[in-house]
Amino acid sequence: MDKQVIDYYSTKDKMYVATDCIVFGFDEGELKLLIFKRRVEPNKGEWSLIGSFVELEEDVDEAARRVLKEITGLDNVFFKQLKAYGKADRDKGYRCISIAQYALIRIDDYDKKLVEKHGAFWYRIQDAPQLVMDHDEMVKDALKELENKARHQPIGFELLPQKFTIPQLQSLYEAIYQREMDSRNFRKKVLSLKVLKKLEEKDKVSSKRGAYLYKFDYKNYQKLLLSGYNFEI
């Protein structure tokens, strides 16, 4: 590397880059958030999102993937970069920019013992305690982004079991949009999207008659996505 370039970098102040993960799950008709109590200063003992500094040899997405693996035990977690948070005074410990990611996981898939080991807990979105620094802002922004994405892509399927009923799917979208939906119109709309496979199995937990189970058709979804299909629900 050119000496002039080295000298230029050496004269500049250093700062940290972190990644914070807003981890959403869906359980019993409720959208939930995975948080834990910080074990280090500043703000030790206060509620926080799950995150880490980005290591020198890591891409930001690699750091997020590492954090999610360490906490949940899952390799293929669905996550998307949200935005950067860079107010100069956001972290009392040191100047730090955070690249936030929002992640969606199926509640039944994660390693419960691993989550408990890290002191993490699931909270209903409505019941979540105040979080440190700008983490509440991150959650608010992630919820808004999740709602926007759900309007145009069937992103919510990442939160459901592999097999699900139409009422379960509706309760998920009601949780994302924070409002009730007409059951008949919802069923008609989601079936018209042509991304659901009806199974011969029924879920009889809620009634003797039961409700047919469905699976998400990823292959057909990809074809329709490439064709410019509108998935708005």
Residue pairs with C-beta under 8 A, 6 or more apart in sequence:
13 95
15 94
15 95
15 96
15 97
16 53
16 91
16 94
16 95
16 96
16 97
17 53
17 54
17 60
17 96
17 97
17 98
17 99
18 51
18 52
18 53
18 54
18 96
18 97
18 98
18 99
19 51
19 52
19 54
19 60
19 63
19 64
19 67
19 98
19 99
19 100
19 101
20 49
20 50
20 51
20 85
20 98
20 99
20 100
20 101
20 135
20 138
21 49
21 50
21 51
21 64
21 67
21 68
21 71
21 79
21 100
21 101
21 102
21 103
22 33
22 49
22 82
22 100
22 101
22 102
22 103
22 138
22 139
22 142
23 33
23 34
23 49
23 50
23 68
23 71
23 72
23 102
23 103
23 105
24 31
24 32
24 33
24 34
24 102
24 103
24 104
24 105
24 142
24 146
24 159
25 31
25 32
25 33
25 34
25 104
25 105
25 106
25 107
25 110
25 122
25 159
26 32
26 106
26 107
26 156
26 159
26 160
26 172
26 175
27 107
27 122
29 171
29 174
29 175
30 124
30 125
30 175
31 124
31 125
31 159
31 172
31 175
31 176
32 107
32 122
32 123
32 124
32 125
33 122
33 123
33 124
33 125
33 128
33 139
34 50
34 71
34 72
34 115
34 120
34 121
34 122
35 47
35 48
35 49
35 50
35 120
35 121
35 123
35 128
35 129
35 131
36 47
36 48
36 50
36 118
36 119
36 120
36 121
37 45
37 46
37 47
37 48
37 119
38 44
38 45
38 46
38 47
38 48
38 132
39 119
41 93
42 91
42 92
42 93
43 92
43 132
43 133
46 131
46 132
47 128
47 129
47 130
47 131
47 132
48 131
48 132
48 133
48 135
49 100
49 131
49 135
49 138
49 139
50 67
50 68
50 71
50 118
50 120
51 67
51 98
52 63
52 66
52 67
53 63
53 96
54 60
54 63
54 99
55 63
58 66
60 81
60 99
61 81
61 101
64 79
64 81
64 99
64 101
64 103
65 77
65 79
68 74
68 77
68 79
68 103
69 75
69 77
70 114
70 118
71 114
71 115
71 118
71 120
72 105
72 109
72 110
72 111
72 114
72 115
73 110
73 111
73 114
74 105
74 109
74 110
74 111
77 103
77 104
77 105
78 103
78 104
78 105
78 158
79 101
79 102
79 103
79 104
80 101
80 102
80 145
80 149
81 99
81 100
81 101
82 100
82 101
82 102
82 138
82 141
82 142
82 145
83 99
83 100
83 141
84 97
84 98
84 99
84 100
85 97
85 98
85 100
85 134
85 137
85 138
86 97
86 98
87 134
88 95
90 96
90 98
90 133
90 134
91 98
91 133
98 134
98 138
100 138
100 141
100 142
102 142
102 145
102 146
104 146
104 155
104 158
104 159
105 158
105 159
106 158
106 159
106 160
106 161
107 122
108 161
123 129
125 139
125 143
128 139
130 136
131 139
146 155
146 176
147 176
147 177
149 155
150 156
150 173
150 176
150 177
150 233
151 232
151 233
152 230
152 231
152 232
153 225
153 231
154 193
154 195
154 216
154 221
154 231
154 233
156 169
156 172
156 173
156 176
157 216
159 172
160 168
160 169
160 172
160 216
162 215
163 199
163 201
163 203
163 213
163 214
163 215
164 213
164 214
165 203
165 211
165 212
165 213
165 214
166 186
166 187
166 190
166 191
166 211
166 212
166 214
167 183
167 206
167 211
168 203
169 190
169 214
170 181
170 183
170 186
170 187
173 181
173 186
173 233
174 180
174 181
186 233
189 233
190 196
190 233
193 224
193 229
193 231
193 233
194 217
194 220
194 224
195 216
195 217
195 220
195 221
195 224
195 231
196 214
196 215
196 216
196 217
197 214
197 215
197 216
197 217
198 212
198 213
198 214
199 212
199 213
199 214
199 215
201 212
201 213
202 210
202 211
202 212
202 213
203 210
203 211
203 212
203 213
204 210
224 231
225 231
